[in-house]
């Protein structure tokens, strides 16, 4: 028998792959096989399928985005195998109270989604974007570690009633106070070890941030980073992260689709005349959603229309059209935040999430040159 296309669903894990062939004609999976986690086993499986379906058969492989990243995709495409990475939140799912979940069934489900096009593909970044993205995510990991050690130091001081009388923590005065505490010998040793870790991470983040500035000045990123930095709350790290995480903004037809990709649109559970609005879907790219939400913290402070010296410095060098577009966005988002919180009594986090959704739309317009 000769088939035009055979869809190979791959349920991939760290130690094993489960493979399944799915055809539209048969409407079911067949020839399931469990192999070691080696792309060569996938190639052998496809050669096996050629003996069944014919030499001229076209194969499309697919697997869910997960811990393997893009490695398997690159390995298969280098051998001229058509491969797709599928976003799990967009795939067709079986909805049964007594669903039996096995690797074999998951591989068949992936194959069916491939055949019926019930999925959205994950954007595969360029090699340069992938390297930069990993570097930026490494910076995020160090930032989380620094936050953790700060919490541990403050908790240690609270447990032993070492109270700081200053206005804010982690200033030069606060650090001087921590280093000058006259406490028991072993407690002093414990605090010194905590402070050593704090200083090491702080110095490392300064070095990483300087390196990020260098990466942002590369020809492929420089112009885009300058544009995004025109928005309030967006600096080099945030701008560069969004650029490499998203890739090509033009792959989204509208700003609404870009916001949906990030997961900032509200969910809905409606039936008949009953309409129920839910929280945001949280689908898509978590990193971009987190960065936009953090950037929107700045819209809750300051007067509408006010531009700080730092913002003016970031906007310098851009065209008047770009600056005017960013100013319009900044004023609108601040005004909307105050209106939601003060006039409508919305909670701060709800207002900031709504602001993040609109900021994403403005960023899409900026990066696709729809600023008229």
RODO-2510 file (C-alpha; in nm, 4 decimals, decimal comma):
residues 372
     n   res          X          Y          Z
     1     x     0,0000     0,0000     0,0000
     2     x     0,1195     0,3506    -0,0787
     3     x     0,0128     0,6454     0,1326
     4     x     0,0829     1,0069     0,0552
     5     x     0,1617     1,1078     0,4115
     6     x     0,2256     0,9243     0,7372
     7     x     0,2236     1,1213     1,0623
     8     x     0,4661     1,0006     1,3278
     9     x     0,3611     1,0966     1,6788
    10     x     0,6494     1,0992     1,9267
    11     x     0,5964     1,1006     2,3011
    12     x     0,9454     1,1995     2,4123
    13     x     1,1042     1,1717     2,7549
    14     x     1,4508     1,2019     2,8981
    15     x     1,5247     0,8299     2,8745
    16     x     1,2870     0,7015     2,6061
    17     x     1,0788     0,7829     2,2991
    18     x     0,7448     0,6211     2,2164
    19     x     0,6695     0,6332     1,8438
    20     x     0,3425     0,5755     1,6615
    21     x     0,2418     0,5939     1,2930
    22     x    -0,0928     0,7582     1,2168
    23     x    -0,2665     0,7792     0,8784
    24     x    -0,5803     0,9654     0,7814
    25     x    -0,7009     0,6618     0,5844
    26     x    -0,6859     0,4296     0,8853
    27     x    -0,7840     0,6970     1,1406
    28     x    -0,5861     0,5209     1,4094
    29     x    -0,2313     0,4730     1,5275
    30     x    -0,0315     0,1647     1,4469
    31     x     0,3158     0,0109     1,4688
    32     x     0,3866     0,1630     1,8101
    33     x     0,7404     0,1245     1,9308
    34     x     0,9318     0,2316     2,2407
    35     x     1,2971     0,3199     2,1879
    36     x     1,5860     0,4794     2,3702
    37     x     1,6118     0,8589     2,3599
    38     x     1,8257     0,8726     2,0458
    39     x     1,7264     1,0424     1,7215
    40     x     1,8911     0,7557     1,5290
    41     x     1,6170     0,5271     1,6604
    42     x     1,3591     0,7623     1,5057
    43     x     1,5414     0,7402     1,1717
    44     x     1,5427     0,3602     1,1957
    45     x     1,1698     0,3642     1,2736
    46     x     1,0973     0,5784     0,9680
    47     x     1,2997     0,3412     0,7480
    48     x     1,0947     0,0562     0,8917
    49     x     0,7734     0,2402     0,8005
    50     x     0,8990     0,2916     0,4444
    51     x     0,9033    -0,0869     0,3986
    52     x     0,5339    -0,0883     0,4890
    53     x     0,3931     0,2290     0,3343
    54     x     0,6266     0,2671     0,0388
    55     x     0,9548     0,4363    -0,0502
    56     x     0,7863     0,7552    -0,1728
    57     x     0,5849     0,8106     0,1441
    58     x     0,6123     1,1548     0,3016
    59     x     0,6638     1,1517     0,6788
    60     x     0,5811     1,4311     0,9234
    61     x     0,7067     1,3851     1,2782
    62     x     0,5890     1,5807     1,5800
    63     x     0,6387     1,6041     1,9541
    64     x     0,5201     1,8265     2,2360
    65     x     0,7363     2,1146     2,3538
    66     x     0,9099     2,0163     2,6743
    67     x     1,2410     1,9426     2,8404
    68     x     1,4164     1,8401     2,5174
    69     x     1,3898     2,1888     2,3716
    70     x     1,4802     2,2065     2,0034
    71     x     1,7500     1,9368     2,0032
    72     x     1,5456     1,6546     1,8494
    73     x     1,3961     1,8970     1,5958
    74     x     1,7391     2,0035     1,4727
    75     x     1,8683     1,6466     1,4644
    76     x     1,5796     1,5269     1,2465
    77     x     1,5728     1,8281     1,0142
    78     x     1,9453     1,7832     0,9477
    79     x     1,8486     1,4417     0,8071
    80     x     1,5727     1,5957     0,5890
    81     x     1,2907     1,4726     0,8117
    82     x     0,9954     1,7105     0,8420
    83     x     0,9518     1,7736     1,2156
    84     x     0,7102     1,9906     1,4123
    85     x     0,7245     2,1001     1,7762
    86     x     0,3690     2,1348     1,9053
    87     x     0,2463     2,3741     2,1737
    88     x     0,0749     2,1470     2,4329
    89     x    -0,1897     2,4073     2,5257
    90     x    -0,3177     2,4179     2,1665
    91     x    -0,3458     2,0435     2,1092
    92     x    -0,6679     1,8451     2,0917
    93     x    -0,7193     1,6568     2,4180
    94     x    -0,9364     1,3630     2,5043
    95     x    -1,1961     1,4621     2,7633
    96     x    -1,2998     1,1527     2,9502
    97     x    -1,3467     1,1005     3,3217
    98     x    -1,1821     0,7595     3,3011
    99     x    -0,9057     0,8427     3,0603
   100     x    -0,6192     0,5954     3,0589
   101     x    -0,2936     0,7790     3,0053
   102     x    -0,0010     0,5856     2,8606
   103     x     0,2946     0,6795     2,6426
   104     x     0,1453     0,4745     2,3589
   105     x    -0,1854     0,6630     2,3728
   106     x    -0,0068     0,9972     2,3994
   107     x     0,1994     0,9183     2,0897
   108     x    -0,1188     0,8265     1,9008
   109     x    -0,2857     1,1495     2,0178
   110     x     0,0127     1,3503     1,8919
   111     x    -0,0091     1,1726     1,5564
   112     x    -0,3819     1,2463     1,5331
   113     x    -0,3249     1,6145     1,6124
   114     x    -0,0610     1,6268     1,3398
   115     x    -0,2934     1,4676     1,0849
   116     x    -0,5946     1,6839     1,1732
   117     x    -0,3892     2,0029     1,2239
   118     x    -0,5329     2,0478     1,5721
   119     x    -0,2297     2,2257     1,7137
   120     x    -0,0164     2,5368     1,6844
   121     x     0,3527     2,4903     1,6065
   122     x     0,6191     2,6280     1,8379
   123     x     0,8383     2,8939     1,6817
   124     x     1,1919     2,7611     1,6368
   125     x     1,4440     3,0416     1,6961
   126     x     1,7604     3,1009     1,5004
   127     x     2,0861     2,9726     1,6456
   128     x     2,1835     3,3255     1,7567
   129     x     1,8449     3,3868     1,9192
   130     x     1,8572     3,0542     2,1007
   131     x     2,2032     3,1253     2,2431
   132     x     2,0998     3,4729     2,3563
   133     x     1,7768     3,3408     2,5069
   134     x     1,9638     3,0823     2,7132
   135     x     2,2026     3,3515     2,8388
   136     x     1,9121     3,5753     2,9429
   137     x     1,7332     3,2889     3,1178
   138     x     2,0562     3,2114     3,3018
   139     x     2,0491     3,5707     3,4274
   140     x     1,6932     3,5125     3,5484
   141     x     1,8064     3,2061     3,7448
   142     x     2,0793     3,4083     3,9177
   143     x     1,8283     3,6833     3,9948
   144     x     1,6004     3,4292     4,1615
   145     x     1,8950     3,2959     4,3631
   146     x     1,9804     3,6497     4,4766
   147     x     1,6194     3,7097     4,5822
   148     x     1,6268     3,3844     4,7796
   149     x     1,9455     3,4723     4,9687
   150     x     1,8011     3,8152     5,0542
   151     x     1,4952     3,6458     5,2030
   152     x     1,7161     3,4081     5,4005
   153     x     1,9231     3,6930     5,5476
   154     x     1,6136     3,8904     5,6501
   155     x     1,4546     3,5778     5,7997
   156     x     1,7744     3,5048     5,9989
   157     x     1,7769     3,8598     6,1385
   158     x     1,4064     3,8409     6,2271
   159     x     1,4446     3,5067     6,4086
   160     x     1,7122     3,6555     6,6343
   161     x     1,5542     3,9996     6,6744
   162     x     1,8180     4,1957     6,4812
   163     x     1,5965     4,4829     6,3686
   164     x     1,7036     4,7468     6,1198
   165     x     1,5673     5,0968     6,1849
   166     x     1,6281     5,2358     5,8359
   167     x     1,3694     5,3016     5,5686
   168     x     1,4556     5,0277     5,3172
   169     x     1,6637     4,7134     5,2922
   170     x     1,9620     4,6373     5,0658
   171     x     2,0827     4,9950     5,0542
   172     x     2,4438     5,0843     5,1348
   173     x     2,3324     5,1805     5,4872
   174     x     2,1545     4,8488     5,5385
   175     x     2,4540     4,6467     5,4221
   176     x     2,6821     4,8490     5,6497
   177     x     2,4487     4,7724     5,9399
   178     x     2,4549     4,3983     5,8621
   179     x     2,8336     4,3919     5,8518
   180     x     2,8674     4,5881     6,1798
   181     x     2,6291     4,3769     6,3879
   182     x     2,7923     4,2729     6,7159
   183     x     2,6508     3,9227     6,7634
   184     x     2,7569     3,5815     6,8952
   185     x     3,0554     3,4186     6,7253
   186     x     2,8716     3,1399     6,5414
   187     x     2,5834     3,3690     6,4430
   188     x     2,8389     3,6133     6,3041
   189     x     2,9906     3,3333     6,0997
   190     x     2,6474     3,2319     5,9667
   191     x     2,5621     3,5875     5,8657
   192     x     2,9031     3,6342     5,7015
   193     x     2,8464     3,3234     5,4897
   194     x     2,5061     3,4553     5,3829
   195     x     2,6582     3,7937     5,2968
   196     x     2,9392     3,6299     5,1016
   197     x     2,6835     3,4537     4,8829
   198     x     2,4883     3,7793     4,8467
   199     x     2,7976     3,9722     4,7362
   200     x     2,9029     3,6980     4,4948
   201     x     2,5622     3,6912     4,3256
   202     x     2,5401     4,0722     4,3164
   203     x     2,8809     4,0986     4,1483
   204     x     2,7906     3,8229     3,9046
   205     x     2,4661     3,9969     3,8064
   206     x     2,6538     4,3214     3,7426
   207     x     2,8912     4,1350     3,5129
   208     x     2,6058     3,9571     3,3359
   209     x     2,4136     4,2832     3,2883
   210     x     2,7197     4,4407     3,1271
   211     x     2,7421     4,1430     2,8912
   212     x     2,3708     4,1762     2,8071
   213     x     2,4314     4,5381     2,7063
   214     x     2,6979     4,4106     2,4652
   215     x     2,4612     4,1509     2,3200
   216     x     2,1895     4,4132     2,2757
   217     x     2,4269     4,6241     2,0680
   218     x     2,4617     4,3550     1,8025
   219     x     2,3361     4,4607     1,4615
   220     x     2,0452     4,2144     1,4616
   221     x     1,9097     4,3433     1,7968
   222     x     2,0215     4,7044     1,8364
   223     x     1,7390     4,8811     1,6509
   224     x     1,4616     4,6662     1,7983
   225     x     1,5927     4,7027     2,1545
   226     x     1,6072     5,0817     2,1157
   227     x     1,2440     5,0879     2,0065
   228     x     1,1105     4,8713     2,2891
   229     x     1,3062     5,0673     2,5501
   230     x     1,0857     5,3691     2,4666
   231     x     0,8099     5,2134     2,6798
   232     x     0,7916     5,2765     3,0544
   233     x     0,9319     4,9873     3,2581
   234     x     1,1216     4,8340     2,9649
   235     x     1,5002     4,8356     2,9779
   236     x     1,7647     4,6436     2,7877
   237     x     1,7193     4,3080     2,9608
   238     x     1,3402     4,3083     2,9186
   239     x     1,3519     4,4331     2,5593
   240     x     1,6155     4,1843     2,4448
   241     x     1,4409     3,8954     2,6226
   242     x     1,1095     3,9687     2,4500
   243     x     1,2794     3,9966     2,1107
   244     x     1,4599     3,6608     2,1290
   245     x     1,1664     3,4811     2,2944
   246     x     0,9132     3,5950     2,0339
   247     x     1,1353     3,5966     1,7247
   248     x     0,9420     3,7277     1,4264
   249     x     0,6522     3,9489     1,5394
   250     x     0,5089     3,9426     1,1872
   251     x     0,4020     3,5808     1,2319
   252     x     0,1091     3,7176     1,4354
   253     x    -0,1584     3,8635     1,2085
   254     x    -0,3026     4,0942     1,4739
   255     x    -0,2084     4,2387     1,8112
   256     x    -0,4860     4,0317     1,9716
   257     x    -0,3279     3,7098     1,8447
   258     x     0,0058     3,8162     1,9893
   259     x    -0,1573     3,8797     2,3289
   260     x    -0,3250     3,5380     2,3059
   261     x     0,0106     3,3764     2,2290
   262     x     0,1478     3,5180     2,5541
   263     x    -0,1575     3,4007     2,7479
   264     x    -0,2707     3,7466     2,8599
   265     x    -0,6256     3,7209     2,7216
   266     x    -0,9119     3,6262     2,9574
   267     x    -1,0618     3,2808     2,9422
   268     x    -1,4339     3,2191     2,9075
   269     x    -1,6765     2,9476     3,0124
   270     x    -2,0119     3,0354     2,8538
   271     x    -2,3126     2,8282     2,7623
   272     x    -2,6399     2,9609     2,6255
   273     x    -2,7301     3,2857     2,7991
   274     x    -2,4816     3,2249     3,0806
   275     x    -2,1528     3,4032     3,0317
   276     x    -1,8653     3,3484     3,2712
   277     x    -1,5360     3,5327     3,2330
   278     x    -1,2315     3,3598     3,3735
   279     x    -0,8792     3,4688     3,4542
   280     x    -0,6124     3,4959     3,1866
   281     x    -0,5395     3,1746     3,0000
   282     x    -0,1667     3,1703     3,0915
   283     x    -0,1062     2,9816     2,7680
   284     x     0,2017     3,0277     2,5546
   285     x     0,5284     3,1866     2,6547
   286     x     0,5509     3,2219     3,0325
   287     x     0,8770     3,4173     3,0230
   288     x     0,7357     3,6968     2,8042
   289     x     0,4184     3,7109     3,0147
   290     x     0,6232     3,7496     3,3327
   291     x     0,8443     4,0221     3,1826
   292     x     0,5454     4,2253     3,0627
   293     x     0,3707     4,1936     3,3983
   294     x     0,6840     4,3121     3,5788
   295     x     0,7242     4,6045     3,3386
   296     x     0,3684     4,7160     3,4105
   297     x     0,4474     4,7688     3,7793
   298     x     0,5891     5,1055     3,6747
   299     x     0,2586     5,2247     3,5301
   300     x     0,1103     5,2380     3,8805
   301     x     0,3336     5,5307     3,9788
   302     x     0,3826     5,8874     3,8589
   303     x     0,1750     6,1441     3,6758
   304     x     0,0169     6,0796     3,3388
   305     x     0,2412     6,2269     3,0697
   306     x     0,5462     6,2676     3,2941
   307     x     0,8741     6,1459     3,1418
   308     x     1,1705     6,0765     3,3684
   309     x     1,5287     6,1564     3,2706
   310     x     1,6015     5,7842     3,2394
   311     x     1,3099     5,7362     2,9968
   312     x     1,4163     6,0362     2,7890
   313     x     1,7687     5,8924     2,7712
   314     x     1,6357     5,5543     2,6529
   315     x     1,4196     5,7211     2,3881
   316     x     1,7070     5,9302     2,2520
   317     x     1,8199     5,8203     1,9058
   318     x     1,4809     5,6916     1,7925
   319     x     1,2723     5,8574     1,5223
   320     x     1,0060     6,1134     1,6261
   321     x     0,7358     5,8736     1,5040
   322     x     0,8599     5,5937     1,7316
   323     x     0,8867     5,8253     2,0330
   324     x     0,5392     5,9696     1,9704
   325     x     0,3903     5,6183     1,9439
   326     x     0,5569     5,5122     2,2704
   327     x     0,4447     5,8318     2,4475
   328     x     0,0874     5,7723     2,3337
   329     x     0,1045     5,4172     2,4704
   330     x     0,2616     5,5270     2,7997
   331     x    -0,0014     5,7955     2,8591
   332     x    -0,2904     5,5669     2,7657
   333     x    -0,1722     5,2811     2,9877
   334     x    -0,1142     5,5036     3,2914
   335     x    -0,4511     5,6696     3,2463
   336     x    -0,6220     5,3333     3,2096
   337     x    -0,4553     5,1972     3,5241
   338     x    -0,5703     5,4911     3,7374
   339     x    -0,9188     5,4745     3,5880
   340     x    -0,9524     5,1017     3,6654
   341     x    -0,8200     5,1299     4,0209
   342     x    -0,9637     5,4634     4,1331
   343     x    -1,2855     5,5006     3,9338
   344     x    -1,3885     5,1373     3,8939
   345     x    -1,2369     4,9993     4,2144
   346     x    -1,0512     4,7153     4,0427
   347     x    -0,7782     4,5323     4,2300
   348     x    -0,4237     4,6432     4,1527
   349     x    -0,3151     4,3068     4,0107
   350     x    -0,6177     4,2880     3,7808
   351     x    -0,5460     4,6371     3,6497
   352     x    -0,1775     4,5598     3,5951
   353     x    -0,2647     4,2432     3,4027
   354     x    -0,4977     4,4422     3,1771
   355     x    -0,2193     4,6967     3,1260
   356     x     0,0239     4,4159     3,0384
   357     x    -0,2155     4,2900     2,7711
   358     x    -0,2386     4,6347     2,6106
   359     x     0,1375     4,6860     2,6408
   360     x     0,1860     4,3610     2,4471
   361     x    -0,0406     4,4966     2,1732
   362     x     0,1535     4,8240     2,1578
   363     x     0,4811     4,6284     2,1373
   364     x     0,3422     4,4250     1,8488
   365     x     0,2569     4,7485     1,6688
   366     x     0,6040     4,8873     1,7352
   367     x     0,7850     4,5764     1,6088
   368     x     0,5668     4,5414     1,2981
   369     x     0,5909     4,9121     1,2075
   370     x     0,2178     4,9711     1,2599
   371     x     0,2703     5,2976     1,4461
   372     x     0,0716     5,5349     1,2272
***
